[in-house]
Amino acid sequence: MSERVEECKSCGGGDVCDAHRDIPCHNKEKEKEEGKRWNRARQSSTLEAQFLGDGQSSGAGQAAGPGLSPTSEQSILGDGHSLSSTARSLKSGPLMLRFFITFGIAWSSTIISCLGPYFPLYVKRKFGASSTLLGLIFSITSIVQFLTCPLVGPLSRAFSRLVTLIIGLVVLAAGALLFGMLDSIPGFIIGRLLQGIGNGFLEVSGLSLLMRFSTDLRRDIGLLEGASGVGSLLGPLIGGFLSARLGFRALFGMMTAPLLALILLLWVRPGAVLPPEHSREGPV
């Protein structure tokens, strides 16, 4: 027995060699190594479950048993490359998603708030609008958004968050274009109404996507709310500057262009915004 212990010590208790494979302490080292790989695979499957949604999280949490996913099995049997590639893809996806949604929310707030410096004078001079009518035009966006937000949740479950996000961008862009093109009081009301609907879809869908894919939800919600505030602050500055130099209609044409670019990107290449492994896996 003492010889076996001495032989074991001669290997340093490290990797199992052919000469000492049956020595008990080497078997213990082997068990420890397998345990480390198993725990690493469990962490990998738990991380994946956080991004696969509520329906699969409970199943992924049970991946410590024989029903491991192929990625987890590779983490046990392989050299760790599968785990690192999964982590990289999960990081790159939420980064682009965070930028996309943050910019979309900020720009929608800019569109809604850009009327402040010039619109009241313009409407009063051209149409003789009363202060009450002006108040209605300004407030109808927030009223409609308040009524729209509770409806977006059920619609996103029925059609997917990605669809409701695209709907929000399209309706918001349509509202901005109509507001600039229909130079009349009814046109202003219709445009602001559509802006409220689009902004409701955009904010609820964007927040829902962040809650699903974010790696740091507190940080991302803070960025989202901050972006909305920054957009509201920049709106009057941009609106006053551009309307004085380009005119009323050209202003809203330029304000709509970034929204159209976001719609095109999300429609043609959703994988550029969503994590690649999820943009191809059915409804998001």
SEKE-316865 format. One record per residue: residue number from 1; residue in one letter; y, z, x of N, C-alpha, C in turn. Coordinates in pm, whole numbers. Atoms other than C-alpha are relative to their C-alpha. Last residue first. Layout:
<NUM; "A"; <Y; Z; X>; <Y; Z; X>; <Y; Z; X>> ...
This chain:
<284; "V"; <-55; -108; -81>; <3630; -3010; -3932>; <65; 103; -92>> <283; "P"; <-128; -55; 41>; <3403; -3234; -4134>; <43; 114; 89>> <282; "G"; <-24; -18; 143>; <3124; -3410; -3944>; <134; 64; -28>> <281; "E"; <105; -70; 72>; <3040; -3352; -3579>; <40; 28; -144>> <280; "R"; <101; 97; 41>; <3234; -3613; -3383>; <-107; 64; -89>> <279; "S"; <-66; 111; 70>; <3559; -3418; -3343>; <-100; -102; -48>> <278; "H"; <-14; -30; 142>; <3349; -3110; -3264>; <66; -113; -77>> <277; "E"; <131; -17; 60>; <3206; -3204; -2922>; <8; 28; -149>> <276; "P"; <80; 122; 15>; <3537; -3354; -2816>; <-131; 20; -72>> <275; "P"; <103; -6; -104>; <3752; -3044; -2887>; <-100; -112; -19>> <274; "L"; <103; -100; 23>; <4018; -3171; -3129>; <-94; 7; 118>> <273; "V"; <-64; -121; 48>; <4332; -3354; -3019>; <-101; 112; -17>> <272; "A"; <-107; -34; -94>; <4218; -3651; -2809>; <69; 130; -38>> <271; "G"; <55; -70; -115>; <3891; -3654; -3003>; <103; 35; 104>> <270; "P"; <3; -144; 25>; <4087; -3740; -3317>; <-55; 79; 116>> <269; "R"; <73; -73; -104>; <4163; -4081; -3165>; <2; 150; -28>> <268; "V"; <74; 91; -88>; <4268; -4337; -3426>; <-86; 76; 100>> <267; "W"; <87; 89; 76>; <4372; -4109; -3713>; <-89; -84; 91>> <266; "L"; <104; -79; 65>; <4510; -3819; -3508>; <-97; -88; -77>> <265; "L"; <87; -63; -100>; <4700; -4048; -3272>; <-115; 74; -67>> <264; "L"; <79; 105; -65>; <4839; -4265; -3552>; <-97; 59; 102>> <263; "I"; <98; 50; 98>; <4951; -3965; -3755>; <-91; -103; 65>> <262; "L"; <103; -103; 16>; <5118; -3806; -3452>; <-109; -46; -96>> <261; "A"; <80; 0; -123>; <5304; -4130; -3373>; <-112; 104; -8>> <260; "L"; <89; 117; 5>; <5417; -4160; -3735>; <-88; -7; 124>> <259; "L"; <106; -31; 96>; <5553; -3806; -3718>; <-98; -115; -10>> <258; "P"; <101; -87; -62>; <5743; -3889; -3398>; <-113; 37; -95>> <257; "A"; <81; 68; -102>; <5908; -4191; -3572>; <-101; 93; 69>> <256; "T"; <134; 29; 50>; <6024; -4003; -3884>; <-91; -57; 109>> <255; "M"; <73; -126; 19>; <6325; -3836; -3723>; <-143; -24; -46>> <254; "M"; <37; -54; -130>; <6445; -4173; -3591>; <-80; 130; -14>> <253; "G"; <96; 92; -61>; <6437; -4330; -3936>; <-48; 51; 135>> <252; "F"; <133; -32; 54>; <6596; -4017; -4077>; <-105; -101; 45>> <251; "L"; <44; -134; -38>; <6897; -4050; -3848>; <-142; 27; -47>> <250; "A"; <61; 11; -132>; <6924; -4427; -3894>; <-51; 136; 47>> <249; "R"; <133; 60; 12>; <6983; -4367; -4264>; <-71; -11; 135>> <248; "F"; <92; -82; 80>; <7271; -4122; -4225>; <-141; -57; 0>> <247; "G"; <-5; 13; 144>; <7462; -4290; -3945>; <-114; 75; -68>> <246; "L"; <90; 105; 47>; <7401; -4351; -3578>; <8; -24; -150>> <245; "R"; <3; 116; -89>; <7676; -4161; -3397>; <-82; -116; -55>> <244; "A"; <-136; 41; -35>; <7786; -3887; -3638>; <2; -129; 81>> <243; "S"; <-64; 57; 119>; <7438; -3867; -3792>; <141; -48; 30>> <242; "L"; <48; 135; 26>; <7280; -3825; -3448>; <68; -63; -121>> <241; "F"; <-27; 92; -112>; <7488; -3527; -3333>; <-38; -143; -35>> <240; "G"; <-143; 25; -13>; <7498; -3342; -3666>; <32; -101; 108>> <239; "G"; <-49; 72; 117>; <7126; -3382; -3728>; <147; -32; 9>> <238; "I"; <43; 140; -9>; <7026; -3287; -3373>; <55; -81; -116>> <237; "L"; <-62; 60; -119>; <7233; -2967; -3379>; <-35; -148; 11>> <236; "P"; <-142; 28; 24>; <7139; -2882; -3739>; <70; -65; 119>> <235; "G"; <-23; 97; 106>; <6767; -2926; -3663>; <147; -29; -26>> <234; "L"; <-39; 129; -55>; <6758; -2746; -3327>; <37; -102; -107>> <233; "L"; <-124; -13; -77>; <6762; -2397; -3477>; <50; -134; 52>> <232; "S"; <-109; -30; 94>; <6508; -2473; -3750>; <133; 14; 72>> <231; "G"; <-31; 121; 76>; <6282; -2641; -3494>; <114; 22; -98>> <230; "V"; <-74; 90; -89>; <6305; -2339; -3264>; <38; -129; -73>> <229; "G"; <-137; -49; -16>; <6205; -2110; -3551>; <85; -89; 88>> <228; "S"; <-68; 18; 127>; <5902; -2319; -3642>; <145; 46; 9>> <227; "A"; <-33; 142; 11>; <5800; -2337; -3277>; <74; -29; -130>> <226; "G"; <-115; 28; -86>; <5819; -1959; -3249>; <45; -144; -9>> <225; "E"; <-117; -55; 68>; <5589; -1920; -3549>; <127; -24; 82>> <224; "L"; <-23; 76; 122>; <5335; -2154; -3393>; <124; 48; -73>> <223; "L"; <-59; 129; -35>; <5367; -2002; -3046>; <34; -82; -124>> <222; "G"; <-136; -24; -47>; <5308; -1655; -3188>; <71; -128; 38>> <221; "I"; <-79; -26; 121>; <5007; -1782; -3382>; <145; 29; 38>> <220; "D"; <-24; 128; 66>; <4876; -1931; -3057>; <78; 17; -130>> <219; "R"; <-97; 82; -73>; <4916; -1610; -2857>; <36; -126; -77>> <218; "R"; <-129; -68; 7>; <4744; -1398; -3118>; <109; -81; 71>> <217; "L"; <-63; 22; 129>; <4462; -1651; -3158>; <137; 66; -9>> <216; "D"; <-86; -119; 2>; <4363; -1670; -2793>; <87; -10; -125>> <215; "T"; <61; -96; -92>; <4073; -1916; -2748>; <82; 128; 10>> <214; "S"; <-82; -66; -100>; <4182; -2111; -3056>; <-83; 94; 87>> <213; "F"; <23; 48; -135>; <3935; -2342; -3229>; <72; 79; 108>> <212; "R"; <137; 41; -30>; <3885; -2202; -3578>; <-22; -27; 149>> <211; "M"; <89; -114; 19>; <4202; -1999; -3624>; <-144; -36; 32>> <210; "L"; <-16; -92; -112>; <4402; -2284; -3473>; <-93; 120; -12>> <209; "L"; <65; 60; -117>; <4255; -2527; -3724>; <15; 90; 122>> <208; "S"; <145; -9; 19>; <4349; -2296; -4013>; <-76; -59; 119>> <207; "L"; <40; -138; -27>; <4703; -2256; -3881>; <-150; 17; -14>> <206; "G"; <-15; -27; -142>; <4745; -2633; -3864>; <-42; 141; 36>> <205; "S"; <108; 67; -72>; <4600; -2686; -4211>; <8; 27; 150>> <204; "V"; <126; -66; 33>; <4830; -2424; -4365>; <-116; -62; 77>> <203; "E"; <5; -136; -53>; <5140; -2546; -4182>; <-133; 68; -28>> <202; "L"; <2; -2; -146>; <5085; -2917; -4237>; <-16; 141; 54>> <201; "F"; <129; 47; -50>; <4988; -2900; -4604>; <-9; 15; 152>> <200; "G"; <102; -96; 43>; <5291; -2687; -4688>; <-138; -39; 49>> <199; "N"; <-8; -115; -90>; <5519; -2908; -4477>; <-100; 108; -38>> <198; "G"; <56; 32; -131>; <5401; -3216; -4661>; <2; 117; 95>> <197; "I"; <145; 15; 14>; <5462; -3064; -5005>; <-64; -26; 137>> <196; "G"; <59; -132; 24>; <5808; -2941; -4906>; <-151; -6; -13>> <195; "Q"; <-4; -74; -126>; <5902; -3275; -4752>; <-61; 139; -17>> <194; "L"; <113; 46; -82>; <5785; -3450; -5068>; <-3; 72; 135>> <193; "L"; <123; -49; 64>; <6025; -3239; -5276>; <-122; -40; 83>> <192; "R"; <16; -141; -38>; <6307; -3303; -5030>; <-125; 59; -63>> <191; "G"; <28; -12; -143>; <6260; -3678; -5065>; <-21; 143; 43>> <190; "I"; <138; 44; -23>; <6233; -3664; -5444>; <-37; 14; 148>> <189; "I"; <90; -102; 55>; <6552; -3455; -5470>; <-146; -38; 25>> <188; "F"; <-5; -119; -85>; <6744; -3683; -5234>; <-97; 107; -49>> <187; "G"; <72; 30; -124>; <6628; -3991; -5423>; <0; 118; 95>> <186; "P"; <145; -8; 24>; <6735; -3836; -5755>; <-82; -30; 126>> <185; "I"; <38; -139; 24>; <7084; -3772; -5603>; <-149; 11; -34>> <184; "S"; <-37; -44; 134>; <7114; -4122; -5461>; <-46; 144; -18>> <183; "D"; <-132; -63; -10>; <7092; -4302; -5127>; <50; 35; -139>> <182; "L"; <-47; -9; 138>; <6721; -4370; -5143>; <131; 76; -3>> <181; "M"; <-12; 133; 61>; <6652; -4483; -4785>; <59; 5; -140>> <180; "G"; <-99; 84; -65>; <6720; -4165; -4587>; <24; -132; -69>> <179; "F"; <-128; -71; 2>; <6547; -3924; -4823>; <109; -84; 65>> <178; "L"; <-62; 18; 131>; <6271; -4178; -4877>; <136; 69; -8>> <177; "L"; <-43; 139; 15>; <6195; -4190; -4505>; <72; -22; -133>> <176; "A"; <-115; 22; -88>; <6188; -3811; -4467>; <54; -142; -14>> <175; "G"; <-116; -70; 53>; <5966; -3768; -4773>; <124; -21; 85>> <174; "A"; <-47; 75; 117>; <5725; -4036; -4655>; <124; 66; -59>> <173; "A"; <-66; 121; -49>; <5698; -3869; -4313>; <56; -82; -116>> <172; "L"; <-125; -42; -63>; <5623; -3532; -4476>; <78; -120; 52>> <171; "V"; <-94; -34; 108>; <5366; -3691; -4706>; <135; 43; 58>> <170; "V"; <-36; 121; 73>; <5189; -3860; -4413>; <105; 30; -107>> <169; "L"; <-87; 83; -84>; <5195; -3550; -4190>; <48; -125; -74>> <168; "G"; <-128; -66; -19>; <5061; -3326; -4466>; <97; -83; 83>> <167; "I"; <-76; 12; 126>; <4789; -3572; -4561>; <138; 63; 15>> <166; "I"; <-53; 137; 5>; <4681; -3591; -4195>; <81; -22; -127>> <165; "L"; <-105; 8; -101>; <4648; -3211; -4184>; <63; -140; 1>> <164; "T"; <-121; -61; 57>; <4461; -3211; -4515>; <114; -1; 102>> <163; "V"; <-53; 85; 107>; <4210; -3460; -4374>; <129; 58; -56>> <162; "L"; <-59; 118; -63>; <4159; -3266; -4050>; <64; -91; -103>> <161; "R"; <-134; -34; -48>; <4107; -2941; -4238>; <70; -121; 60>> <160; "S"; <-10; -35; -142>; <3810; -3084; -4424>; <145; 24; 38>> <159; "F"; <-15; 127; -72>; <3777; -3251; -4770>; <4; 15; 152>> <158; "A"; <65; 112; 67>; <3652; -2972; -4999>; <1; -128; 84>> <157; "R"; <145; -25; 7>; <3725; -2675; -4776>; <-73; -118; -62>> <156; "S"; <53; 13; -136>; <4066; -2819; -4687>; <-149; 29; 4>> <155; "L"; <11; 142; -34>; <4139; -2873; -5057>; <-56; -20; 140>> <154; "P"; <115; 63; 68>; <4054; -2511; -5140>; <-16; -148; 34>> <153; "G"; <125; -62; -43>; <4296; -2387; -4869>; <-122; -59; -69>> <152; "V"; <50; 70; -118>; <4572; -2637; -4945>; <-133; 57; 47>> <151; "L"; <92; 108; 37>; <4630; -2519; -5300>; <-66; -65; 120>> <150; "P"; <127; -53; 52>; <4779; -2180; -5206>; <-102; -108; -36>> <149; "C"; <87; -67; -98>; <5033; -2357; -4978>; <-129; 57; -59>> <148; "T"; <104; 87; -55>; <5173; -2595; -5240>; <-100; 76; 86>> <147; "L"; <100; 31; 102>; <5370; -2353; -5459>; <-117; -81; 56>> <146; "F"; <58; -125; 48>; <5560; -2199; -5167>; <-110; -25; -103>> <145; "Q"; <93; -44; -105>; <5614; -2545; -5018>; <-70; 129; -41>> <144; "V"; <121; 82; 10>; <5762; -2661; -5349>; <-102; 40; 106>> <143; "I"; <69; -33; 126>; <6010; -2373; -5355>; <-132; -76; -11>> <142; "S"; <68; -129; -16>; <6099; -2414; -4987>; <-76; 39; -126>> <141; "T"; <105; 13; -102>; <6175; -2784; -5029>; <-78; 130; 15>> <140; "I"; <120; 53; 63>; <6361; -2732; -5358>; <-115; -16; 101>> <139; "S"; <104; -101; 25>; <6611; -2500; -5190>; <-131; -58; -52>> <138; "F"; <40; -74; -119>; <6841; -2753; -5024>; <-121; 90; -25>> <137; "I"; <54; 95; -97>; <6856; -3001; -5311>; <-50; 73; 125>> <136; "L"; <132; 46; 45>; <6895; -2719; -5564>; <-64; -94; 102>> <135; "G"; <95; -110; -20>; <7178; -2558; -5367>; <-140; -39; -42>> <134; "L"; <29; -7; -143>; <7355; -2892; -5353>; <-100; 111; 31>> <133; "L"; <91; 110; -29>; <7322; -2922; -5729>; <-36; -4; 149>> <132; "T"; <131; -33; 56>; <7474; -2578; -5773>; <-102; -109; 29>> <131; "S"; <67; -92; -93>; <7757; -2658; -5533>; <-138; 39; -51>> <130; "S"; <-45; -138; 8>; <7849; -2956; -5749>; <-75; 86; 102>> <129; "A"; <102; -98; 35>; <7794; -3316; -5649>; <59; 141; 1>> <128; "G"; <-66; -107; 72>; <8093; -3550; -5650>; <-96; 109; -44>> <127; "F"; <56; -15; 134>; <7867; -3839; -5556>; <69; 108; -82>> <126; "K"; <51; 126; 56>; <8026; -3983; -5241>; <-43; 15; -145>> <125; "R"; <-96; 110; -5>; <8255; -3700; -5129>; <-50; -124; -73>> <124; "K"; <-117; -33; 82>; <8039; -3411; -5245>; <100; -116; -2>> <123; "V"; <37; 7; 142>; <7718; -3567; -5114>; <121; 29; -89>> <122; "Y"; <36; 137; 37>; <7858; -3640; -4767>; <-26; -12; -150>> <121; "L"; <-124; 80; 9>; <8032; -3304; -4732>; <-29; -142; -47>> <120; "P"; <-84; -48; 111>; <7711; -3114; -4817>; <129; -82; -16>> <119; "F"; <45; 41; 132>; <7498; -3343; -4593>; <87; 54; -113>> <118; "Y"; <-69; 116; 58>; <7690; -3321; -4267>; <-31; -23; -147>> <117; "P"; <-138; 27; -42>; <7618; -3000; -4075>; <73; -106; -82>> <116; "G"; <-108; -97; 11>; <7318; -2863; -4266>; <140; -47; 35>> <115; "L"; <-102; 41; 98>; <7092; -3162; -4319>; <127; 83; 8>> <114; "C"; <-103; 83; -64>; <6888; -3117; -3998>; <113; -39; -95>> <113; "S"; <-126; -72; -23>; <6697; -2818; -4138>; <113; -87; 53>> <112; "I"; <-44; -72; 120>; <6403; -2996; -4302>; <138; 62; 19>> <111; "I"; <-33; 95; 107>; <6360; -3251; -4025>; <60; 72; -121>> <110; "T"; <-121; 72; -40>; <6376; -2987; -3750>; <46; -96; -110>> <109; "S"; <-112; -92; 23>; <6125; -2766; -3932>; <132; -65; 38>> <108; "S"; <-19; -8; 145>; <5888; -3064; -3947>; <114; 94; -35>> <107; "W"; <-73; 119; 44>; <5944; -3122; -3576>; <21; -1; -151>> <106; "A"; <-139; -4; -48>; <5854; -2765; -3481>; <79; -120; -53>> <105; "I"; <-72; -102; 77>; <5542; -2767; -3700>; <148; 4; 41>> <104; "G"; <-11; 44; 139>; <5421; -3097; -3553>; <78; 98; -85>> <103; "F"; <-103; 103; 7>; <5498; -2988; -3196>; <21; -48; -144>> <102; "T"; <-128; -64; -28>; <5301; -2666; -3238>; <114; -101; -8>> <101; "I"; <-43; -75; 119>; <5014; -2849; -3409>; <136; 64; 23>> <100; "F"; <-17; 90; 114>; <4976; -3111; -3135>; <57; 76; -119>> <99; "F"; <-121; 80; -20>; <5033; -2871; -2844>; <29; -86; -122>> <98; "R"; <-114; -91; 6>; <4777; -2621; -2976>; <131; -77; 17>> <97; "L"; <-20; -36; 140>; <4526; -2898; -3044>; <122; 89; -16>> <96; "M"; <-61; 115; 67>; <4570; -3034; -2693>; <28; 30; -146>> <95; "L"; <-130; 23; -62>; <4505; -2691; -2540>; <73; -116; -67>> <94; "P"; <-104; -83; 59>; <4230; -2610; -2792>; <137; -20; 62>> <93; "G"; <-20; 33; 141>; <4027; -2912; -2673>; <108; 85; -64>> <92; "S"; <-84; 119; 10>; <4078; -2861; -2297>; <28; -37; -145>> <91; "K"; <-137; -28; -40>; <3950; -2503; -2302>; <91; -120; -20>> <90; "L"; <-59; -89; 99>; <3637; -2569; -2506>; <144; 33; 34>> <89; "S"; <-29; 78; 121>; <3556; -2871; -2290>; <64; 85; -107>> <88; "R"; <-112; 91; -23>; <3592; -2668; -1970>; <36; -78; -125>> <87; "A"; <-124; -77; -5>; <3374; -2385; -2101>; <121; -91; 21>> <86; "T"; <-32; -43; 136>; <3099; -2626; -2200>; <132; 75; -3>> <85; "S"; <-51; 118; 71>; <3111; -2790; -1856>; <36; 34; -143>> <84; "S"; <-136; 30; -46>; <3083; -2448; -1688>; <59; -120; -71>> <83; "L"; <-93; -102; 48>; <2786; -2343; -1901>; <142; -33; 41>> <82; "S"; <-17; 19; 144>; <2601; -2669; -1842>; <101; 98; -56>> <81; "H"; <-95; 108; 24>; <2659; -2651; -1467>; <26; -19; -148>> <80; "G"; <-129; -47; 49>; <2496; -2307; -1446>; <100; -109; -28>> <79; "D"; <-75; -64; -107>; <2199; -2398; -1224>; <140; 42; -43>> <78; "G"; <-74; 81; -95>; <1941; -2485; -1486>; <78; 84; 98>> <77; "L"; <88; 71; -92>; <1661; -2301; -1663>; <77; -72; 109>> <76; "I"; <106; -85; -53>; <1859; -2033; -1843>; <-75; -70; 111>> <75; "S"; <-63; -107; -75>; <2185; -2227; -1888>; <-105; 92; 61>> <74; "Q"; <-38; 51; -130>; <1983; -2534; -1980>; <66; 107; 84>> <73; "E"; <121; 11; -80>; <1818; -2333; -2256>; <32; -55; 138>> <72; "S"; <37; -132; -48>; <2161; -2231; -2382>; <-125; -6; 85>> <71; "T"; <-96; -40; -103>; <2277; -2592; -2401>; <-36; 135; 58>> <70; "P"; <29; 67; -126>; <1957; -2691; -2580>; <96; 38; 111>> <69; "S"; <-42; 139; 2>; <2024; -2423; -2844>; <-35; -66; 132>> <68; "L"; <-122; 33; -72>; <1817; -2106; -2832>; <32; -147; -13>> <67; "G"; <-70; 113; 60>; <1562; -2038; -3105>; <130; -35; 68>> <66; "P"; <54; 129; -39>; <1328; -1827; -2885>; <81; -117; -52>> <65; "G"; <143; 16; 17>; <1546; -1517; -2915>; <-45; -138; 38>> <64; "A"; <68; -74; -104>; <1890; -1428; -2781>; <-150; -16; -9>> <63; "A"; <59; 89; -99>; <2037; -1708; -2992>; <-68; 73; 112>> <62; "Q"; <138; -40; -15>; <2087; -1473; -3284>; <-70; -81; 107>> <61; "G"; <5; -135; -51>; <2464; -1497; -3259>; <-139; 50; 20>> <60; "A"; <-19; 4; -144>; <2435; -1871; -3294>; <-6; 137; 60>> <59; "G"; <119; 55; -62>; <2281; -1831; -3638>; <13; -4; 150>> <58; "S"; <107; -98; 8>; <2553; -1594; -3750>; <-126; -52; 65>> <57; "S"; <-20; -108; -94>; <2824; -1823; -3618>; <-112; 100; -4>> <56; "Q"; <101; 1; -102>; <2691; -2135; -3788>; <10; 119; 93>> <55; "G"; <133; 25; 51>; <2866; -2123; -4126>; <-108; 11; 104>> <54; "D"; <62; -116; 60>; <3176; -1952; -3995>; <-144; -23; -37>> <53; "G"; <-36; -34; 137>; <3281; -2228; -3761>; <-84; 113; -53>> <52; "L"; <77; 83; 93>; <3143; -2408; -3454>; <27; 37; -145>> <51; "F"; <-67; 127; 23>; <3414; -2275; -3224>; <-74; -88; -98>> <50; "Q"; <-138; -25; 43>; <3316; -1907; -3223>; <72; -128; -35>> <49; "A"; <-1; -34; 142>; <2948; -2007; -3216>; <142; 24; -51>> <48; "E"; <9; 122; 80>; <2994; -2186; -2884>; <11; 32; -148>> <47; "L"; <-125; 73; -15>; <3115; -1865; -2722>; <1; -127; -83>> <46; "T"; <-99; -73; 79>; <2818; -1674; -2863>; <135; -69; 7>> <45; "S"; <23; 33; 141>; <2581; -1943; -2732>; <98; 73; -90>> <44; "S"; <-34; 140; 26>; <2731; -1918; -2384>; <-15; -34; -147>> <43; "Q"; <-146; 10; 4>; <2725; -1538; -2384>; <44; -142; -30>> <42; "R"; <-44; -64; 124>; <2356; -1546; -2479>; <152; -7; -12>> <41; "A"; <25; 93; 109>; <2286; -1798; -2203>; <46; 58; -133>> <40; "R"; <-99; 107; -12>; <2450; -1572; -1946>; <-16; -102; -112>> <39; "N"; <-128; -52; 49>; <2246; -1278; -2072>; <109; -105; 7>> <38; "W"; <11; -14; 145>; <1924; -1479; -2027>; <132; 50; -60>> <37; "R"; <-12; 134; 58>; <2026; -1588; -1678>; <-7; 6; -152>> <36; "K"; <-138; 46; -16>; <2091; -1229; -1578>; <19; -136; -64>> <35; "G"; <-84; -72; 95>; <1759; -1117; -1725>; <145; -42; 8>> <34; "E"; <21; 60; 131>; <1573; -1390; -1537>; <87; 68; -105>> <33; "E"; <-66; 131; -1>; <1730; -1267; -1213>; <-15; -71; -134>> <32; "K"; <-144; -21; 8>; <1633; -908; -1289>; <75; -132; -7>> <31; "E"; <-34; -39; 137>; <1276; -1012; -1368>; <151; 22; -15>> <30; "K"; <9; 120; 83>; <1251; -1198; -1035>; <37; 31; -145>> <29; "E"; <-118; 82; -29>; <1376; -895; -849>; <3; -125; -87>> <28; "K"; <-113; -66; 63>; <1114; -684; -1025>; <129; -80; 24>> <27; "N"; <8; 27; 144>; <843; -932; -931>; <117; 64; -74>> <26; "H"; <-49; 135; 19>; <960; -909; -573>; <-6; -39; -146>> <25; "C"; <-147; -6; 0>; <921; -532; -591>; <61; -138; -14>> <24; "P"; <-64; -53; 121>; <560; -571; -709>; <153; -4; 4>> <23; "I"; <-39; -137; -30>; <442; -802; -424>; <82; 54; -117>> <22; "D"; <70; -96; 86>; <273; -1107; -573>; <40; 144; 28>> <21; "R"; <-27; 21; 142>; <519; -1367; -437>; <-61; 108; -88>> <20; "H"; <-13; -133; 62>; <510; -1226; -83>; <22; -9; -151>> <19; "A"; <85; -100; -64>; <388; -1525; 118>; <0; 132; -74>> <18; "D"; <141; 23; 31>; <526; -1788; -121>; <-89; 109; 58>> <17; "C"; <62; 97; -88>; <878; -1645; -100>; <-147; -13; -35>> <16; "V"; <145; -11; -9>; <1070; -1477; -381>; <-53; -109; 92>> <15; "D"; <73; 102; 73>; <1441; -1465; -312>; <-149; 14; 23>> <14; "G"; <-81; 109; 53>; <1576; -1132; -187>; <-82; -99; -80>> <13; "G"; <-9; -13; 146>; <1405; -797; -134>; <80; -111; -65>> <12; "G"; <-132; -47; 43>; <1492; -816; 235>; <14; 14; -149>> <11; "C"; <-70; 109; 69>; <1188; -1031; 310>; <141; 41; -43>> <10; "S"; <-24; 106; -98>; <1067; -782; 571>; <71; -119; -62>> <9; "K"; <-127; -27; -67>; <1111; -509; 315>; <33; -108; 102>> <8; "C"; <-109; 23; 96>; <837; -662; 102>; <135; 19; 67>> <7; "E"; <-14; 145; 14>; <603; -685; 398>; <116; -34; -93>> <6; "E"; <-62; 50; -122>; <669; -318; 472>; <21; -151; -7>> <5; "V"; <-140; -39; 3>; <599; -226; 108>; <74; -53; 122>> <4; "R"; <-64; 84; 100>; <276; -427; 111>; <149; 32; -8>> <3; "E"; <-18; 134; -56>; <171; -265; 438>; <75; -90; -98>> <2; "S"; <-115; -5; -89>; <233; 83; 290>; <27; -136; 62>> <1; "M"; <-121; 0; 83>; <0; 0; 0>; <125; 0; 86>> 
